[in-house]
Amino acid sequence: MPKTCTHSYACAPACDPCVIDVFLSIVRFMEGEAPQPWWAFSKERKALLASEAPLSLG
């Protein structure tokens, strides 16, 4: 899975951050991991987004 989450930038701030958690849950399941509830990925999403540089428009 790519480190950057362009989806969060494309719809921020209108997008519910839990959508990213759901996406992570689906991707991991499709990669063969056991199914997990979306909230199991909240900590990972927060760390991922905190490590990203702020969006620069030029």
PDB file with SEQRES, HELIX, SHEET and CRYST1 records, atoms N, CA, C and O in Angstrom:
SEQRES   1 A   58  MET PRO LYS THR CYS THR HIS SER TYR ALA CYS ALA PRO          
SEQRES   2 A   58  ALA CYS ASP PRO CYS VAL ILE ASP VAL PHE LEU SER ILE          
SEQRES   3 A   58  VAL ARG PHE MET GLU GLY GLU ALA PRO GLN PRO TRP TRP          
SEQRES   4 A   58  ALA PHE SER LYS GLU ARG LYS ALA LEU LEU ALA SER GLU          
SEQRES   5 A   58  ALA PRO LEU SER LEU GLY                                      
HELIX    1 AA1 THR A    6  CYS A   11  1                                   6    
HELIX    2 AA2 CYS A   18  MET A   30  1                                  13    
HELIX    3 AA3 TRP A   38  PHE A   41  5                                   4    
HELIX    4 AA4 SER A   42  SER A   51  1                                  10    
CRYST1    1.000    1.000    1.000  90.00  90.00  90.00 P 1           1          
ATOM      1  N   MET A   1       0.840  -1.178   0.000  1.00  0.00           N  
ATOM      2  CA  MET A   1       0.000   0.000   0.000  1.00  0.00           C  
ATOM      3  C   MET A   1       0.886   1.242   0.000  1.00  0.00           C  
ATOM      4  O   MET A   1       1.879   1.299   0.725  1.00  0.00           O  
ATOM      5  N   PRO A   2       0.529   2.236  -0.810  1.00  0.00           N  
ATOM      6  CA  PRO A   2       1.349   3.440  -0.837  1.00  0.00           C  
ATOM      7  C   PRO A   2       1.314   4.175   0.486  1.00  0.00           C  
ATOM      8  O   PRO A   2       0.314   4.138   1.203  1.00  0.00           O  
ATOM      9  N   LYS A   3       2.409   4.842   0.806  1.00  0.00           N  
ATOM     10  CA  LYS A   3       2.485   5.563   2.073  1.00  0.00           C  
ATOM     11  C   LYS A   3       1.587   6.788   2.080  1.00  0.00           C  
ATOM     12  O   LYS A   3       0.988   7.117   3.104  1.00  0.00           O  
ATOM     13  N   THR A   4       1.491   7.459   0.948  1.00  0.00           N  
ATOM     14  CA  THR A   4       0.680   8.671   0.906  1.00  0.00           C  
ATOM     15  C   THR A   4      -0.782   8.334   0.700  1.00  0.00           C  
ATOM     16  O   THR A   4      -1.121   7.334   0.066  1.00  0.00           O  
ATOM     17  N   CYS A   5      -1.626   9.164   1.232  1.00  0.00           N  
ATOM     18  CA  CYS A   5      -3.068   8.964   1.108  1.00  0.00           C  
ATOM     19  C   CYS A   5      -3.648  10.177   0.403  1.00  0.00           C  
ATOM     20  O   CYS A   5      -4.104  11.119   1.051  1.00  0.00           O  
ATOM     21  N   THR A   6      -3.630  10.155  -0.907  1.00  0.00           N  
ATOM     22  CA  THR A   6      -4.107  11.308  -1.660  1.00  0.00           C  
ATOM     23  C   THR A   6      -5.596  11.509  -1.466  1.00  0.00           C  
ATOM     24  O   THR A   6      -6.096  12.622  -1.626  1.00  0.00           O  
ATOM     25  N   HIS A   7      -6.310  10.450  -1.125  1.00  0.00           N  
ATOM     26  CA  HIS A   7      -7.745  10.589  -0.888  1.00  0.00           C  
ATOM     27  C   HIS A   7      -8.015  11.599   0.224  1.00  0.00           C  
ATOM     28  O   HIS A   7      -8.931  12.413   0.111  1.00  0.00           O  
ATOM     29  N   SER A   8      -7.231  11.552   1.286  1.00  0.00           N  
ATOM     30  CA  SER A   8      -7.476  12.463   2.400  1.00  0.00           C  
ATOM     31  C   SER A   8      -7.245  13.911   1.993  1.00  0.00           C  
ATOM     32  O   SER A   8      -7.910  14.808   2.510  1.00  0.00           O  
ATOM     33  N   TYR A   9      -6.316  14.154   1.078  1.00  0.00           N  
ATOM     34  CA  TYR A   9      -6.074  15.512   0.616  1.00  0.00           C  
ATOM     35  C   TYR A   9      -7.159  15.965  -0.352  1.00  0.00           C  
ATOM     36  O   TYR A   9      -7.530  17.138  -0.373  1.00  0.00           O  
ATOM     37  N   ALA A  10      -7.661  15.044  -1.140  1.00  0.00           N  
ATOM     38  CA  ALA A  10      -8.633  15.396  -2.171  1.00  0.00           C  
ATOM     39  C   ALA A  10      -9.951  15.874  -1.577  1.00  0.00           C  
ATOM     40  O   ALA A  10     -10.609  16.736  -2.160  1.00  0.00           O  
ATOM     41  N   CYS A  11     -10.346  15.337  -0.441  1.00  0.00           N  
ATOM     42  CA  CYS A  11     -11.652  15.695   0.107  1.00  0.00           C  
ATOM     43  C   CYS A  11     -11.567  16.400   1.456  1.00  0.00           C  
ATOM     44  O   CYS A  11     -12.601  16.735   2.035  1.00  0.00           O  
ATOM     45  N   ALA A  12     -10.373  16.629   1.965  1.00  0.00           N  
ATOM     46  CA  ALA A  12     -10.233  17.286   3.266  1.00  0.00           C  
ATOM     47  C   ALA A  12     -10.772  18.697   3.187  1.00  0.00           C  
ATOM     48  O   ALA A  12     -10.607  19.329   2.144  1.00  0.00           O  
ATOM     49  N   PRO A  13     -11.394  19.226   4.196  1.00  0.00           N  
ATOM     50  CA  PRO A  13     -11.725  18.592   5.471  1.00  0.00           C  
ATOM     51  C   PRO A  13     -13.112  17.963   5.491  1.00  0.00           C  
ATOM     52  O   PRO A  13     -13.560  17.527   6.552  1.00  0.00           O  
ATOM     53  N   ALA A  14     -13.811  17.899   4.357  1.00  0.00           N  
ATOM     54  CA  ALA A  14     -15.179  17.390   4.330  1.00  0.00           C  
ATOM     55  C   ALA A  14     -15.264  15.884   4.539  1.00  0.00           C  
ATOM     56  O   ALA A  14     -16.324  15.376   4.904  1.00  0.00           O  
ATOM     57  N   CYS A  15     -14.193  15.174   4.321  1.00  0.00           N  
ATOM     58  CA  CYS A  15     -14.184  13.718   4.408  1.00  0.00           C  
ATOM     59  C   CYS A  15     -14.047  13.265   5.865  1.00  0.00           C  
ATOM     60  O   CYS A  15     -13.224  13.790   6.615  1.00  0.00           O  
ATOM     61  N   ASP A  16     -14.850  12.303   6.244  1.00  0.00           N  
ATOM     62  CA  ASP A  16     -14.734  11.707   7.571  1.00  0.00           C  
ATOM     63  C   ASP A  16     -13.466  10.856   7.592  1.00  0.00           C  
ATOM     64  O   ASP A  16     -13.311   9.993   6.728  1.00  0.00           O  
ATOM     65  N   PRO A  17     -12.557  11.060   8.541  1.00  0.00           N  
ATOM     66  CA  PRO A  17     -11.316  10.285   8.572  1.00  0.00           C  
ATOM     67  C   PRO A  17     -11.544   8.784   8.694  1.00  0.00           C  
ATOM     68  O   PRO A  17     -10.670   7.992   8.339  1.00  0.00           O  
ATOM     69  N   CYS A  18     -12.700   8.391   9.187  1.00  0.00           N  
ATOM     70  CA  CYS A  18     -12.984   6.965   9.320  1.00  0.00           C  
ATOM     71  C   CYS A  18     -13.086   6.280   7.959  1.00  0.00           C  
ATOM     72  O   CYS A  18     -12.947   5.060   7.868  1.00  0.00           O  
ATOM     73  N   VAL A  19     -13.327   7.055   6.904  1.00  0.00           N  
ATOM     74  CA  VAL A  19     -13.353   6.492   5.552  1.00  0.00           C  
ATOM     75  C   VAL A  19     -11.987   5.889   5.229  1.00  0.00           C  
ATOM     76  O   VAL A  19     -11.904   4.844   4.585  1.00  0.00           O  
ATOM     77  N   ILE A  20     -10.931   6.542   5.671  1.00  0.00           N  
ATOM     78  CA  ILE A  20      -9.580   6.018   5.450  1.00  0.00           C  
ATOM     79  C   ILE A  20      -9.402   4.711   6.210  1.00  0.00           C  
ATOM     80  O   ILE A  20      -8.796   3.771   5.695  1.00  0.00           O  
ATOM     81  N   ASP A  21      -9.926   4.643   7.433  1.00  0.00           N  
ATOM     82  CA  ASP A  21      -9.839   3.416   8.227  1.00  0.00           C  
ATOM     83  C   ASP A  21     -10.551   2.267   7.521  1.00  0.00           C  
ATOM     84  O   ASP A  21     -10.045   1.145   7.481  1.00  0.00           O  
ATOM     85  N   VAL A  22     -11.722   2.550   6.968  1.00  0.00           N  
ATOM     86  CA  VAL A  22     -12.480   1.528   6.233  1.00  0.00           C  
ATOM     87  C   VAL A  22     -11.674   1.071   5.022  1.00  0.00           C  
ATOM     88  O   VAL A  22     -11.583  -0.125   4.746  1.00  0.00           O  
ATOM     89  N   PHE A  23     -11.095   2.021   4.305  1.00  0.00           N  
ATOM     90  CA  PHE A  23     -10.281   1.690   3.141  1.00  0.00           C  
ATOM     91  C   PHE A  23      -9.113   0.788   3.540  1.00  0.00           C  
ATOM     92  O   PHE A  23      -8.852  -0.215   2.875  1.00  0.00           O  
ATOM     93  N   LEU A  24      -8.411   1.136   4.613  1.00  0.00           N  
ATOM     94  CA  LEU A  24      -7.301   0.301   5.085  1.00  0.00           C  
ATOM     95  C   LEU A  24      -7.779  -1.105   5.431  1.00  0.00           C  
ATOM     96  O   LEU A  24      -7.110  -2.087   5.110  1.00  0.00           O  
ATOM     97  N   SER A  25      -8.923  -1.202   6.078  1.00  0.00           N  
ATOM     98  CA  SER A  25      -9.484  -2.497   6.446  1.00  0.00           C  
ATOM     99  C   SER A  25      -9.759  -3.350   5.207  1.00  0.00           C  
ATOM    100  O   SER A  25      -9.451  -4.542   5.182  1.00  0.00           O  
ATOM    101  N   ILE A  26     -10.337  -2.731   4.188  1.00  0.00           N  
ATOM    102  CA  ILE A  26     -10.656  -3.452   2.949  1.00  0.00           C  
ATOM    103  C   ILE A  26      -9.387  -3.896   2.234  1.00  0.00           C  
ATOM    104  O   ILE A  26      -9.287  -5.037   1.782  1.00  0.00           O  
ATOM    105  N   VAL A  27      -8.421  -2.993   2.134  1.00  0.00           N  
ATOM    106  CA  VAL A  27      -7.167  -3.323   1.448  1.00  0.00           C  
ATOM    107  C   VAL A  27      -6.465  -4.475   2.146  1.00  0.00           C  
ATOM    108  O   VAL A  27      -6.014  -5.414   1.490  1.00  0.00           O  
ATOM    109  N   ARG A  28      -6.368  -4.416   3.460  1.00  0.00           N  
ATOM    110  CA  ARG A  28      -5.689  -5.485   4.199  1.00  0.00           C  
ATOM    111  C   ARG A  28      -6.415  -6.818   4.025  1.00  0.00           C  
ATOM    112  O   ARG A  28      -5.775  -7.860   3.885  1.00  0.00           O  
ATOM    113  N   PHE A  29      -7.742  -6.790   4.033  1.00  0.00           N  
ATOM    114  CA  PHE A  29      -8.513  -8.013   3.831  1.00  0.00           C  
ATOM    115  C   PHE A  29      -8.245  -8.584   2.438  1.00  0.00           C  
ATOM    116  O   PHE A  29      -8.055  -9.791   2.288  1.00  0.00           O  
ATOM    117  N   MET A  30      -8.230  -7.729   1.430  1.00  0.00           N  
ATOM    118  CA  MET A  30      -7.982  -8.187   0.060  1.00  0.00           C  
ATOM    119  C   MET A  30      -6.549  -8.692  -0.116  1.00  0.00           C  
ATOM    120  O   MET A  30      -6.275  -9.492  -1.010  1.00  0.00           O  
ATOM    121  N   GLU A  31      -5.644  -8.225   0.734  1.00  0.00           N  
ATOM    122  CA  GLU A  31      -4.261  -8.709   0.702  1.00  0.00           C  
ATOM    123  C   GLU A  31      -4.103 -10.032   1.450  1.00  0.00           C  
ATOM    124  O   GLU A  31      -3.006 -10.587   1.497  1.00  0.00           O  
ATOM    125  N   GLY A  32      -5.183 -10.538   2.031  1.00  0.00           N  
ATOM    126  CA  GLY A  32      -5.145 -11.849   2.662  1.00  0.00           C  
ATOM    127  C   GLY A  32      -5.163 -11.854   4.179  1.00  0.00           C  
ATOM    128  O   GLY A  32      -5.148 -12.923   4.788  1.00  0.00           O  
ATOM    129  N   GLU A  33      -5.197 -10.681   4.805  1.00  0.00           N  
ATOM    130  CA  GLU A  33      -5.254 -10.641   6.267  1.00  0.00           C  
ATOM    131  C   GLU A  33      -6.662 -10.987   6.751  1.00  0.00           C  
ATOM    132  O   GLU A  33      -7.632 -10.907   5.998  1.00  0.00           O  
ATOM    133  N   ALA A  34      -6.748 -11.366   8.004  1.00  0.00           N  
ATOM    134  CA  ALA A  34      -8.052 -11.668   8.602  1.00  0.00           C  
ATOM    135  C   ALA A  34      -8.896 -10.395   8.655  1.00  0.00           C  
ATOM    136  O   ALA A  34      -8.356  -9.305   8.845  1.00  0.00           O  
ATOM    137  N   PRO A  35     -10.208 -10.522   8.491  1.00  0.00           N  
ATOM    138  CA  PRO A  35     -11.057  -9.330   8.568  1.00  0.00           C  
ATOM    139  C   PRO A  35     -10.977  -8.682   9.948  1.00  0.00           C  
ATOM    140  O   PRO A  35     -10.932  -9.367  10.970  1.00  0.00           O  
ATOM    141  N   GLN A  36     -10.959  -7.358   9.956  1.00  0.00           N  
ATOM    142  CA  GLN A  36     -10.924  -6.589  11.198  1.00  0.00           C  
ATOM    143  C   GLN A  36     -11.886  -5.417  11.066  1.00  0.00           C  
ATOM    144  O   GLN A  36     -12.137  -4.949   9.955  1.00  0.00           O  
ATOM    145  N   PRO A  37     -12.427  -4.937  12.175  1.00  0.00           N  
ATOM    146  CA  PRO A  37     -13.304  -3.763  12.098  1.00  0.00           C  
ATOM    147  C   PRO A  37     -12.489  -2.527  11.719  1.00  0.00           C  
ATOM    148  O   PRO A  37     -11.284  -2.467  11.961  1.00  0.00           O  
ATOM    149  N   TRP A  38     -13.158  -1.551  11.128  1.00  0.00           N  
ATOM    150  CA  TRP A  38     -12.461  -0.347  10.657  1.00  0.00           C  
ATOM    151  C   TRP A  38     -11.700   0.360  11.765  1.00  0.00           C  
ATOM    152  O   TRP A  38     -10.625   0.908  11.520  1.00  0.00           O  
ATOM    153  N   TRP A  39     -12.233   0.357  12.975  1.00  0.00           N  
ATOM    154  CA  TRP A  39     -11.593   1.107  14.062  1.00  0.00           C  
ATOM    155  C   TRP A  39     -10.261   0.493  14.487  1.00  0.00           C  
ATOM    156  O   TRP A  39      -9.494   1.126  15.213  1.00  0.00           O  
ATOM    157  N   ALA A  40      -9.981  -0.715  14.049  1.00  0.00           N  
ATOM    158  CA  ALA A  40      -8.682  -1.325  14.334  1.00  0.00           C  
ATOM    159  C   ALA A  40      -7.560  -0.615  13.575  1.00  0.00           C  
ATOM    160  O   ALA A  40      -6.384  -0.819  13.877  1.00  0.00           O  
ATOM    161  N   PHE A  41      -7.915   0.216  12.592  1.00  0.00           N  
ATOM    162  CA  PHE A  41      -6.929   0.900  11.764  1.00  0.00           C  
ATOM    163  C   PHE A  41      -6.815   2.389  12.077  1.00  0.00           C  
ATOM    164  O   PHE A  41      -6.059   3.099  11.413  1.00  0.00           O  
ATOM    165  N   SER A  42      -7.544   2.870  13.066  1.00  0.00           N  
ATOM    166  CA  SER A  42      -7.522   4.303  13.402  1.00  0.00           C  
ATOM    167  C   SER A  42      -6.132   4.769  13.831  1.00  0.00           C  
ATOM    168  O   SER A  42      -5.671   5.829  13.408  1.00  0.00           O  
ATOM    169  N   LYS A  43      -5.472   3.985  14.663  1.00  0.00           N  
ATOM    170  CA  LYS A  43      -4.140   4.366  15.143  1.00  0.00           C  
ATOM    171  C   LYS A  43      -3.152   4.440  13.973  1.00  0.00           C  
ATOM    172  O   LYS A  43      -2.338   5.361  13.896  1.00  0.00           O  
ATOM    173  N   GLU A  44      -3.233   3.468  13.073  1.00  0.00           N  
ATOM    174  CA  GLU A  44      -2.350   3.463  11.901  1.00  0.00           C  
ATOM    175  C   GLU A  44      -2.617   4.677  11.008  1.00  0.00           C  
ATOM    176  O   GLU A  44      -1.679   5.316  10.533  1.00  0.00           O  
ATOM    177  N   ARG A  45      -3.897   4.996  10.780  1.00  0.00           N  
ATOM    178  CA  ARG A  45      -4.254   6.159   9.957  1.00  0.00           C  
ATOM    179  C   ARG A  45      -3.734   7.454  10.568  1.00  0.00           C  
ATOM    180  O   ARG A  45      -3.198   8.310   9.864  1.00  0.00           O  
ATOM    181  N   LYS A  46      -3.895   7.593  11.877  1.00  0.00           N  
ATOM    182  CA  LYS A  46      -3.426   8.808  12.549  1.00  0.00           C  
ATOM    183  C   LYS A  46      -1.916   8.953  12.413  1.00  0.00           C  
ATOM    184  O   LYS A  46      -1.420  10.051  12.161  1.00  0.00           O  
ATOM    185  N   ALA A  47      -1.183   7.857  12.577  1.00  0.00           N  
ATOM    186  CA  ALA A  47       0.274   7.895  12.442  1.00  0.00           C  
ATOM    187  C   ALA A  47       0.676   8.196  11.002  1.00  0.00           C  
ATOM    188  O   ALA A  47       1.611   8.959  10.762  1.00  0.00           O  
ATOM    189  N   LEU A  48      -0.024   7.601  10.053  1.00  0.00           N  
ATOM    190  CA  LEU A  48       0.277   7.823   8.643  1.00  0.00           C  
ATOM    191  C   LEU A  48       0.068   9.277   8.259  1.00  0.00           C  
ATOM    192  O   LEU A  48       0.931   9.878   7.620  1.00  0.00           O  
ATOM    193  N   LEU A  49      -1.055   9.843   8.638  1.00  0.00           N  
ATOM    194  CA  LEU A  49      -1.345  11.227   8.279  1.00  0.00           C  
ATOM    195  C   LEU A  49      -0.460  12.213   9.033  1.00  0.00           C  
ATOM    196  O   LEU A  49      -0.128  13.273   8.505  1.00  0.00           O  
ATOM    197  N   ALA A  50      -0.077  11.876  10.257  1.00  0.00           N  
ATOM    198  CA  ALA A  50       0.810  12.755  11.027  1.00  0.00           C  
ATOM    199  C   ALA A  50       2.207  12.798  10.417  1.00  0.00           C  
ATOM    200  O   ALA A  50       2.917  13.794  10.556  1.00  0.00           O  
ATOM    201  N   SER A  51       2.601  11.721   9.742  1.00  0.00           N  
ATOM    202  CA  SER A  51       3.937  11.665   9.147  1.00  0.00           C  
ATOM    203  C   SER A  51       3.993  12.330   7.780  1.00  0.00           C  
ATOM    204  O   SER A  51       5.081  12.541   7.244  1.00  0.00           O  
ATOM    205  N   GLU A  52       2.853  12.661   7.212  1.00  0.00           N  
ATOM    206  CA  GLU A  52       2.797  13.280   5.889  1.00  0.00           C  
ATOM    207  C   GLU A  52       3.099  14.769   5.975  1.00  0.00           C  
ATOM    208  O   GLU A  52       2.723  15.432   6.942  1.00  0.00           O  
ATOM    209  N   ALA A  53       3.770  15.286   4.972  1.00  0.00           N  
ATOM    210  CA  ALA A  53       4.005  16.726   4.877  1.00  0.00           C  
ATOM    211  C   ALA A  53       2.689  17.404   4.514  1.00  0.00           C  
ATOM    212  O   ALA A  53       1.877  16.823   3.794  1.00  0.00           O  
ATOM    213  N   PRO A  54       2.468  18.611   4.995  1.00  0.00           N  
ATOM    214  CA  PRO A  54       1.240  19.318   4.630  1.00  0.00           C  
ATOM    215  C   PRO A  54       1.174  19.559   3.125  1.00  0.00           C  
ATOM    216  O   PRO A  54       2.198  19.706   2.457  1.00  0.00           O  
ATOM    217  N   LEU A  55      -0.019  19.595   2.620  1.00  0.00           N  
ATOM    218  CA  LEU A  55      -0.241  19.823   1.196  1.00  0.00           C  
ATOM    219  C   LEU A  55       0.207  21.226   0.815  1.00  0.00           C  
ATOM    220  O   LEU A  55      -0.164  22.206   1.460  1.00  0.00           O  
ATOM    221  N   SER A  56       0.996  21.309  -0.223  1.00  0.00           N  
ATOM    222  CA  SER A  56       1.466  22.607  -0.708  1.00  0.00           C  
ATOM    223  C   SER A  56       0.893  22.850  -2.095  1.00  0.00           C  
ATOM    224  O   SER A  56       1.001  22.001  -2.980  1.00  0.00           O  
ATOM    225  N   LEU A  57       0.294  23.996  -2.273  1.00  0.00           N  
ATOM    226  CA  LEU A  57      -0.293  24.325  -3.569  1.00  0.00           C  
ATOM    227  C   LEU A  57       0.632  25.189  -4.418  1.00  0.00           C  
ATOM    228  O   LEU A  57       0.202  25.730  -5.437  1.00  0.00           O  
ATOM    229  N   GLY A  58       1.855  25.326  -4.030  1.00  0.00           N  
ATOM    230  CA  GLY A  58       2.790  26.037  -4.890  1.00  0.00           C  
ATOM    231  C   GLY A  58       3.525  27.036  -4.179  1.00  0.00           C  
ATOM    232  O   GLY A  58       4.357  27.727  -4.768  1.00  0.00           O  
TER     233      GLY A  58                                                      
END                                                                             
